[in-house]
């Protein structure tokens, strides 16, 4: 089954929208952790942490494996790269806007200098 790329991007941004899920991802940068380890500093129950991890799993940002009674989670950063690629187009747009603004400001400074105005 081929996923709609925009649906996966929507899932990634939805997952990143919650501060607890961003914190879970940040903690997983240090390596695989079990769900209890992830939930403890967030002061949330195991079921609540599990719900957040399911959202991250749906976005393919986290992989979970079960070993006995332990739910071990690890980060998969590939979808973050796709989100970054999408944002990159907007960064270029912002940079172009800033360059135009810089040009206008330089022109204004030149006009002030030409007419002898000071701030």
OpenMM code with the backbone's topology and positions (N, CA, C; nanometers):
from openmm import Vec3, app, unit

residues = "UNK UNK UNK UNK UNK UNK UNK UNK UNK UNK UNK UNK UNK UNK UNK UNK UNK UNK UNK UNK UNK UNK UNK UNK UNK UNK UNK UNK UNK UNK UNK UNK UNK UNK UNK UNK UNK UNK UNK UNK UNK UNK UNK UNK UNK UNK UNK UNK UNK UNK UNK UNK UNK UNK UNK UNK UNK UNK UNK UNK UNK UNK UNK UNK UNK UNK UNK UNK UNK UNK UNK UNK UNK UNK UNK UNK UNK UNK UNK UNK UNK UNK UNK UNK UNK UNK UNK UNK UNK UNK UNK UNK UNK UNK UNK UNK UNK UNK UNK UNK UNK UNK UNK UNK UNK UNK UNK UNK UNK UNK UNK UNK UNK UNK UNK UNK UNK UNK UNK".split()
positions = [
    Vec3(0.0840, -0.1180, 0.0000),
    Vec3(0.0000, 0.0000, 0.0000),
    Vec3(0.0889, 0.1248, 0.0000),
    Vec3(0.0667, 0.2168, -0.0918),
    Vec3(0.1441, 0.3404, -0.1007),
    Vec3(0.0704, 0.4487, -0.0242),
    Vec3(0.1407, 0.5114, 0.0666),
    Vec3(0.0809, 0.6194, 0.1454),
    Vec3(0.0852, 0.7496, 0.0683),
    Vec3(-0.0167, 0.8293, 0.0869),
    Vec3(-0.0178, 0.9646, 0.0321),
    Vec3(0.0891, 1.0436, 0.1062),
    Vec3(0.1890, 1.0997, 0.0321),
    Vec3(0.2979, 1.1716, 0.1002),
    Vec3(0.2474, 1.2850, 0.1884),
    Vec3(0.1406, 1.3510, 0.1463),
    Vec3(0.0896, 1.4616, 0.2274),
    Vec3(0.0252, 1.4096, 0.3556),
    Vec3(-0.0327, 1.2883, 0.3510),
    Vec3(-0.0910, 1.2299, 0.4722),
    Vec3(0.0191, 1.1997, 0.5735),
    Vec3(0.1314, 1.1469, 0.5260),
    Vec3(0.2418, 1.1179, 0.6184),
    Vec3(0.2974, 1.2477, 0.6766),
    Vec3(0.3080, 1.3505, 0.5946),
    Vec3(0.3555, 1.4796, 0.6430),
    Vec3(0.2592, 1.5356, 0.7473),
    Vec3(0.1295, 1.5209, 0.7231),
    Vec3(0.0287, 1.5639, 0.8211),
    Vec3(0.0469, 1.4895, 0.9523),
    Vec3(0.0727, 1.3586, 0.9440),
    Vec3(0.0934, 1.2787, 1.0654),
    Vec3(0.2171, 1.3259, 1.1420),
    Vec3(0.3230, 1.3591, 1.0697),
    Vec3(0.4456, 1.4062, 1.1347),
    Vec3(0.4199, 1.5373, 1.2080),
    Vec3(0.3570, 1.6330, 1.1398),
    Vec3(0.3324, 1.7620, 1.2055),
    Vec3(0.2324, 1.7489, 1.3197),
    Vec3(0.1342, 1.6595, 1.3049),
    Vec3(0.0413, 1.6342, 1.4154),
    Vec3(0.1175, 1.5780, 1.5354),
    Vec3(0.2073, 1.4840, 1.5092),
    Vec3(0.2856, 1.4234, 1.6177),
    Vec3(0.3734, 1.5268, 1.6870),
    Vec3(0.4314, 1.6163, 1.6083),
    Vec3(0.5211, 1.7177, 1.6645),
    Vec3(0.4466, 1.8310, 1.7354),
    Vec3(0.3156, 1.8369, 1.7181),
    Vec3(0.2371, 1.9473, 1.7745),
    Vec3(0.2271, 1.9417, 1.9267),
    Vec3(0.2484, 1.8262, 1.9863),
    Vec3(0.2323, 1.8131, 2.1316),
    Vec3(0.3685, 1.8144, 2.2007),
    Vec3(0.3846, 1.8977, 2.3048),
    Vec3(0.5143, 1.9073, 2.3726),
    Vec3(0.5623, 1.7752, 2.4341),
    Vec3(0.4714, 1.6926, 2.4823),
    Vec3(0.5138, 1.5641, 2.5405),
    Vec3(0.5733, 1.4736, 2.4332),
    Vec3(0.5144, 1.4756, 2.3135),
    Vec3(0.5685, 1.3911, 2.2059),
    Vec3(0.7035, 1.4435, 2.1589),
    Vec3(0.7199, 1.5762, 2.1551),
    Vec3(0.8511, 1.6318, 2.1193),
    Vec3(0.9551, 1.5930, 2.2233),
    Vec3(0.9157, 1.5927, 2.3506),
    Vec3(1.0083, 1.5538, 2.4580),
    Vec3(1.0439, 1.4052, 2.4469),
    Vec3(0.9470, 1.3216, 2.4132),
    Vec3(0.9751, 1.1785, 2.3937),
    Vec3(1.0783, 1.1617, 2.2829),
    Vec3(1.0596, 1.2314, 2.1714),
    Vec3(1.1562, 1.2233, 2.0614),
    Vec3(1.2940, 1.2714, 2.1057),
    Vec3(1.2978, 1.3829, 2.1796),
    Vec3(1.4258, 1.4360, 2.2262),
    Vec3(1.4974, 1.3336, 2.3133),
    Vec3(1.4227, 1.2678, 2.3997),
    Vec3(1.4832, 1.1676, 2.4887),
    Vec3(1.5309, 1.0457, 2.4105),
    Vec3(1.4641, 1.0138, 2.3015),
    Vec3(1.5039, 0.8979, 2.2219),
    Vec3(1.6278, 0.9238, 2.1367),
    Vec3(1.6661, 1.0512, 2.1220),
    Vec3(1.7918, 1.0819, 2.0523),
    Vec3(1.9091, 1.0167, 2.1241),
    Vec3(1.8953, 0.9975, 2.2565),
    Vec3(2.0014, 0.9362, 2.3366),
    Vec3(2.0048, 0.7842, 2.3227),
    Vec3(1.9051, 0.7273, 2.2562),
    Vec3(1.9014, 0.5823, 2.2365),
    Vec3(1.7693, 0.5223, 2.2798),
    Vec3(1.7584, 0.3942, 2.2556),
    Vec3(1.6366, 0.3189, 2.2854),
    Vec3(1.6043, 0.3256, 2.4348),
    Vec3(1.4748, 0.3443, 2.4648),
    Vec3(1.4288, 0.3473, 2.6039),
    Vec3(1.2970, 0.2730, 2.6138),
    Vec3(1.2711, 0.2215, 2.7339),
    Vec3(1.1414, 0.1567, 2.7506),
    Vec3(1.0368, 0.2622, 2.7859),
    Vec3(0.9134, 0.2249, 2.7713),
    Vec3(0.8035, 0.3199, 2.7883),
    Vec3(0.7988, 0.3766, 2.9295),
    Vec3(0.8340, 0.2965, 3.0285),
    Vec3(0.8361, 0.3458, 3.1672),
    Vec3(0.9410, 0.4556, 3.1832),
    Vec3(1.0575, 0.4373, 3.1232),
    Vec3(1.1636, 0.5382, 3.1297),
    Vec3(1.1188, 0.6673, 3.0607),
    Vec3(1.0461, 0.6531, 2.9511),
    Vec3(0.9998, 0.7714, 2.8783),
    Vec3(0.8909, 0.8461, 2.9539),
    Vec3(0.8026, 0.7725, 3.0219),
    Vec3(0.6888, 0.8359, 3.0875),
    Vec3(0.7245, 0.9008, 3.2208),
    Vec3(0.8255, 0.8487, 3.2915),
    Vec3(0.8587, 0.8972, 3.4263),
    Vec3(0.8868, 1.0474, 3.4322),
    Vec3(0.9799, 1.1031, 3.3517),
    Vec3(1.0071, 1.2465, 3.3642),
    Vec3(0.8913, 1.3337, 3.3153),
    Vec3(0.8010, 1.2761, 3.2374),
    Vec3(0.6868, 1.3531, 3.1877),
    Vec3(0.5718, 1.3540, 3.2876),
    Vec3(0.5893, 1.2798, 3.3972),
    Vec3(0.4881, 1.2716, 3.5024),
    Vec3(0.3520, 1.2317, 3.4441),
    Vec3(0.3558, 1.1260, 3.3622),
    Vec3(0.2318, 1.0747, 3.3055),
    Vec3(0.2277, 0.9232, 3.3252),
    Vec3(0.1090, 0.8719, 3.3173),
    Vec3(0.0898, 0.7285, 3.3361),
    Vec3(0.1428, 0.6508, 3.2154),
    Vec3(0.1623, 0.5220, 3.2362),
    Vec3(0.2056, 0.4345, 3.1275),
    Vec3(0.1048, 0.4394, 3.0120),
    Vec3(-0.0287, 0.4298, 3.0406),
    Vec3(-0.1249, 0.4359, 2.9296),
    Vec3(-0.1203, 0.5689, 2.8535),
    Vec3(-0.0994, 0.6791, 2.9236),
    Vec3(-0.0928, 0.8095, 2.8566),
    Vec3(0.0317, 0.8163, 2.7685),
    Vec3(0.1448, 0.7709, 2.8207),
    Vec3(0.2683, 0.7697, 2.7421),
    Vec3(0.2519, 0.6779, 2.6213),
    Vec3(0.1860, 0.5663, 2.6405),
    Vec3(0.1643, 0.4715, 2.5320),
    Vec3(0.0808, 0.5347, 2.4203),
    Vec3(-0.0178, 0.6147, 2.4572),
    Vec3(-0.0994, 0.6845, 2.3555),
    Vec3(-0.0134, 0.7814, 2.2747),
    Vec3(0.0743, 0.8540, 2.3431),
    Vec3(0.1625, 0.9471, 2.2724),
    Vec3(0.2569, 0.8718, 2.1788),
    Vec3(0.3091, 0.7597, 2.2260),
    Vec3(0.3987, 0.6799, 2.1425),
    Vec3(0.3235, 0.6251, 2.0212),
    Vec3(0.1967, 0.5883, 2.0379),
    Vec3(0.1178, 0.5409, 1.9230),
    Vec3(0.1049, 0.6493, 1.8168),
    Vec3(0.0874, 0.7753, 1.8598),
    Vec3(0.0808, 0.8861, 1.7634),
    Vec3(0.2141, 0.8988, 1.6900),
    Vec3(0.3237, 0.8872, 1.7652),
    Vec3(0.4567, 0.8941, 1.7044),
    Vec3(0.4813, 0.7749, 1.6111),
    Vec3(0.4283, 0.6584, 1.6480),
    Vec3(0.4407, 0.5405, 1.5616),
    Vec3(0.3617, 0.5592, 1.4325),
    Vec3(0.2423, 0.6156, 1.4431),
    Vec3(0.1597, 0.6389, 1.3236),
    Vec3(0.2334, 0.7305, 1.2255),
    Vec3(0.3081, 0.8268, 1.2803),
    Vec3(0.3848, 0.9198, 1.1968),
    Vec3(0.5173, 0.8570, 1.1530),
    Vec3(0.5424, 0.7341, 1.1966),
    Vec3(0.6647, 0.6597, 1.1641),
    Vec3(0.7908, 0.7259, 1.2218),
    Vec3(0.7724, 0.8031, 1.3290),
    Vec3(0.8846, 0.8684, 1.3957),
    Vec3(0.9466, 0.7793, 1.5034),
    Vec3(0.8685, 0.6808, 1.5493),
    Vec3(0.9132, 0.5917, 1.6563),
    Vec3(0.8798, 0.4483, 1.6166),
    Vec3(0.9720, 0.3600, 1.6490),
    Vec3(0.9519, 0.2159, 1.6327),
    Vec3(0.9484, 0.1560, 1.7727),
    Vec3(0.8505, 0.0692, 1.7954),
    Vec3(0.8377, 0.0052, 1.9263),
    Vec3(0.8523, -0.1462, 1.9083),
    Vec3(0.9260, -0.2067, 1.9997),
    Vec3(0.9325, -0.3526, 2.0021),
    Vec3(0.9054, -0.3965, 2.1456),
    Vec3(0.8452, -0.5105, 2.1571),
    Vec3(0.8088, -0.5607, 2.2894),
    Vec3(0.8978, -0.6794, 2.3218),
    Vec3(0.9633, -0.6684, 2.4371),
    Vec3(1.0489, -0.7741, 2.4893),
    Vec3(0.9949, -0.8117, 2.6266),
    Vec3(0.9275, -0.9248, 2.6329),
    Vec3(0.8623, -0.9619, 2.7588),
    Vec3(0.7547, -0.8601, 2.7916),
    Vec3(0.7702, -0.7948, 2.9065),
    Vec3(0.6740, -0.6913, 2.9468),
    Vec3(0.7233, -0.5504, 2.9150),
    Vec3(0.8404, -0.5419, 2.8568),
    Vec3(0.9009, -0.4112, 2.8259),
    Vec3(0.8665, -0.3675, 2.6840),
    Vec3(0.8217, -0.2446, 2.6736),
    Vec3(0.7970, -0.1818, 2.5434),
    Vec3(0.9161, -0.0911, 2.5151),
    Vec3(1.0015, -0.1327, 2.4224),
    Vec3(1.1230, -0.0578, 2.3907),
    Vec3(1.0995, 0.0281, 2.2676),
    Vec3(1.1345, 0.1569, 2.2794),
    Vec3(1.1102, 0.2529, 2.1718),
    Vec3(1.2425, 0.3087, 2.1216),
    Vec3(1.2457, 0.3316, 1.9911),
    Vec3(1.3617, 0.3976, 1.9307),
    Vec3(1.3109, 0.4945, 1.8257),
    Vec3(1.3892, 0.5967, 1.8011),
    Vec3(1.3511, 0.7006, 1.7059),
    Vec3(1.3850, 0.6560, 1.5634),
    Vec3(1.3015, 0.6982, 1.4708),
    Vec3(1.3306, 0.6834, 1.3279),
    Vec3(1.3196, 0.8240, 1.2702),
    Vec3(1.4321, 0.8866, 1.2417),
    Vec3(1.4345, 1.0283, 1.2034),
    Vec3(1.4022, 1.0534, 1.0561),
    Vec3(1.3868, 0.9475, 0.9771),
    Vec3(1.3633, 0.9661, 0.8334),
    Vec3(1.2430, 1.0578, 0.8046),
    Vec3(1.1284, 1.0397, 0.8725),
    Vec3(1.0164, 1.1307, 0.8461),
    Vec3(1.0463, 1.2765, 0.8828),
    Vec3(1.1357, 1.2974, 0.9801),
    Vec3(1.1748, 1.4348, 1.0135),
    Vec3(1.2486, 1.4987, 0.8966),
    Vec3(1.3264, 1.4196, 0.8250),
    Vec3(1.3958, 1.4692, 0.7066),
    Vec3(1.2975, 1.5134, 0.5997),
    Vec3(1.1904, 1.4365, 0.5836),
    Vec3(1.0882, 1.4730, 0.4841),
    Vec3(1.0178, 1.6021, 0.5248),
    Vec3(0.9919, 1.6172, 0.6545),
    Vec3(0.9297, 1.7408, 0.7025),
    Vec3(1.0247, 1.8584, 0.6829),
    Vec3(1.1525, 1.8365, 0.7089),
    Vec3(1.2525, 1.9405, 0.6884),
    Vec3(1.2605, 1.9806, 0.5414),
    Vec3(1.2554, 1.8820, 0.4523),
    Vec3(1.2570, 1.9113, 0.3084),
    Vec3(1.1392, 1.9999, 0.2702),
    Vec3(1.0223, 1.9705, 0.3260),
    Vec3(0.9029, 2.0493, 0.2971),
    Vec3(0.9207, 2.1926, 0.3487),
    Vec3(0.9741, 2.2057, 0.4703),
    Vec3(0.9958, 2.3380, 0.5292),
    Vec3(1.1032, 2.4170, 0.4551),
    Vec3(1.1984, 2.3465, 0.3956),
    Vec3(1.3099, 2.4105, 0.3257),
    Vec3(1.2604, 2.5056, 0.2164),
    Vec3(1.1557, 2.4684, 0.1464),
    Vec3(1.0999, 2.5563, 0.0434),
    Vec3(1.0524, 2.6883, 0.1026),
    Vec3(0.9969, 2.6836, 0.2197),
    Vec3(0.9507, 2.8053, 0.2857),
    Vec3(1.0677, 2.8879, 0.3373),
    Vec3(1.1758, 2.8206, 0.3790),
    Vec3(1.2946, 2.8935, 0.4239),
    Vec3(1.3481, 2.9790, 0.3100),
    Vec3(1.3522, 2.9214, 0.1906),
    Vec3(1.3987, 2.9986, 0.0748),
    Vec3(1.3070, 3.1175, 0.0498),
    Vec3(1.1773, 3.0991, 0.0659),
    Vec3(1.0818, 3.2083, 0.0491),
    Vec3(1.1090, 3.3189, 0.1514),
    Vec3(1.1320, 3.2811, 0.2773),
    Vec3(1.1611, 3.3799, 0.3816),
    Vec3(1.2910, 3.4527, 0.3503),
    Vec3(1.3929, 3.3792, 0.3076),
    Vec3(1.5210, 3.4427, 0.2766),
    Vec3(1.5068, 3.5440, 0.1633),
    Vec3(1.4284, 3.5089, 0.0611),
    Vec3(1.4055, 3.6027, -0.0491),
    Vec3(1.3347, 3.7279, 0.0012),
    Vec3(1.2386, 3.7101, 0.0908),
    Vec3(1.1681, 3.8253, 0.1484),
    Vec3(1.2638, 3.9134, 0.2273),
    Vec3(1.3519, 3.8499, 0.3059),
    Vec3(1.4494, 3.9263, 0.3838),
    Vec3(1.5474, 3.9998, 0.2923),
    Vec3(1.5863, 3.9370, 0.1833),
    Vec3(1.6771, 4.0022, 0.0883),
    Vec3(1.6100, 4.1248, 0.0259),
    Vec3(1.4818, 4.1124, -0.0073),
    Vec3(1.4092, 4.2281, -0.0627),
    Vec3(1.3990, 4.3387, 0.0419),
    Vec3(1.3727, 4.3009, 0.1665),
    Vec3(1.3650, 4.3991, 0.2745),
    Vec3(1.4999, 4.4676, 0.2938),
    Vec3(1.6085, 4.3900, 0.2915),
    Vec3(1.7426, 4.4483, 0.3025),
    Vec3(1.7672, 4.5500, 0.1911),
    Vec3(1.7255, 4.5174, 0.0696),
    Vec3(1.7450, 4.6074, -0.0444),
    Vec3(1.6679, 4.7371, -0.0235),
    Vec3(1.5457, 4.7269, 0.0260),
    Vec3(1.4647, 4.8466, 0.0517),
    Vec3(1.5296, 4.9318, 0.1601),
    Vec3(1.5781, 4.8676, 0.2673),
    Vec3(1.6425, 4.9416, 0.3753),
    Vec3(1.7691, 5.0115, 0.3267),
    Vec3(1.8471, 4.9433, 0.2442),
    Vec3(1.9679, 5.0049, 0.1885),
    Vec3(1.9315, 5.1246, 0.1013),
    Vec3(1.8253, 5.1099, 0.0241),
    Vec3(1.7802, 5.2211, -0.0605),
    Vec3(1.7349, 5.3394, 0.0250),
    Vec3(1.6659, 5.3105, 0.1332),
    Vec3(1.6218, 5.4176, 0.2232),
    Vec3(1.7412, 5.4880, 0.2873),
    Vec3(1.8416, 5.4109, 0.3283),
    Vec3(1.9618, 5.4700, 0.3870),
    Vec3(2.0319, 5.5597, 0.2851),
    Vec3(2.0396, 5.5127, 0.1608),
    Vec3(2.1045, 5.5914, 0.0546),
    Vec3(2.0280, 5.7208, 0.0309),
    Vec3(1.8962, 5.7168, 0.0341),
    Vec3(1.8137, 5.8360, 0.0137),
    Vec3(1.8339, 5.9351, 0.1281),
    Vec3(1.8381, 5.8823, 0.2523),
    Vec3(1.8601, 5.9689, 0.3677),
    Vec3(1.9961, 6.0379, 0.3585),
    Vec3(2.0969, 5.9617, 0.3198),
    Vec3(2.2315, 6.0157, 0.3075),
    Vec3(2.2365, 6.1222, 0.1976),
    Vec3(2.1690, 6.0947, 0.0877),
    Vec3(2.1662, 6.1859, -0.0259),
    Vec3(2.1002, 6.3191, 0.0111),
    Vec3(1.9962, 6.3095, 0.0926),
    Vec3(1.9218, 6.4304, 0.1308),
    Vec3(1.9709, 6.4891, 0.2631),
    Vec3(2.0764, 6.4297, 0.3204),
    Vec3(2.1381, 6.4861, 0.4400),
    Vec3(2.0564, 6.4659, 0.5665),
    Vec3(1.9674, 6.3709, 0.5688),
    Vec3(1.8876, 6.3451, 0.6892),
    Vec3(1.9629, 6.2513, 0.7809),
    Vec3(1.9447, 6.2789, 0.9095),
    Vec3(2.0035, 6.1917, 1.0109),
    Vec3(1.8964, 6.1421, 1.1037),
    Vec3(1.9260, 6.0339, 1.1640),
    Vec3(1.8311, 5.9782, 1.2627),
    Vec3(1.8665, 6.0284, 1.4000),
] * unit.nanometer
topology = app.Topology()
chain = topology.addChain("A")
for resn in residues:
    res = topology.addResidue(resn, chain)
    for name in ("N", "CA", "C"):
        topology.addAtom(name, app.Element.getBySymbol(name[0]), res)
